[in-house]
Amino acid sequence: KAGVTQTPRYLIKTRGQQVTLSCSPISGHRSVSWYQQTPGQGLQFLFEYFSETQRNKGNFPGRFSGRQFSNSRSEMNVSTLELGDSALYLCASKSWGGETQYFGPGTRLLVL
Amino acid sequence: GESVGLHLPTLSVQEGDNSIINCAYSNSASDYFIWYKQESGKGPQFIIDIRSNMDKRQGQRVTVLLNKTVKHLSLQIAATQPGDSAVYFCAEKGNYGQNFVFGPGTRLSVLP
């Protein structure tokens, strides 16, 4: 099976812009979670989607949003980018009823 | 709130020696734990997991030990190899649809 894929792998934006990141889970996995990873804060949970519904949300401002499509692919959007949003954004998927999360390679976002 | 922490942020070991990476968790209700390995430029890779009804679980060259009394988790790597050099994260999860909480990570450096 192919693993979790994320696009794009690298992105450079400027403050105030918005960005959309994409994640395709492992085939058959219907749960997708997003994380932000920074050197200072480590891995922080953003949100989880299952069957197109947000099931769980971390402590991030409303500028961070996401959605999931009927084919389980997911996107996350960050509006009005700030310098502090520079990070590695990771997507993880797991099967329904399963608990083990499998991560993608991440999208590295740099905000200038 | 929940927190997962690591005792040692960095660990250097000689090639061929055994490595032990430690993790403390604070939520006594957590019932599922995972160790991930993250190499530079990659997403976290699943290594091994353990449920709270177990004290020990072994994989290929890796062993995870869980001490629920003191809320401590450890990852043992036998005959450490240069390819084991990476950052290792522990993650915990409760059993009520909660998200994973990750520790800050330990960098393992394997010396020749």
Interface residues (C-beta under 8 A of the other chain):
Chain A: V4 S33 Y35 G42 L43 Q44 F45 E48 R55 N56 G58 L90 E99 T100 Q101 Y102 F103 G104 P105 G106
Chain B: Y32 I34 Y36 G41 K42 G43 P44 Q45 F46 D49 F89 A91 K93 G97 Q98 N99 F100 V101 F102 G103 P104 G105
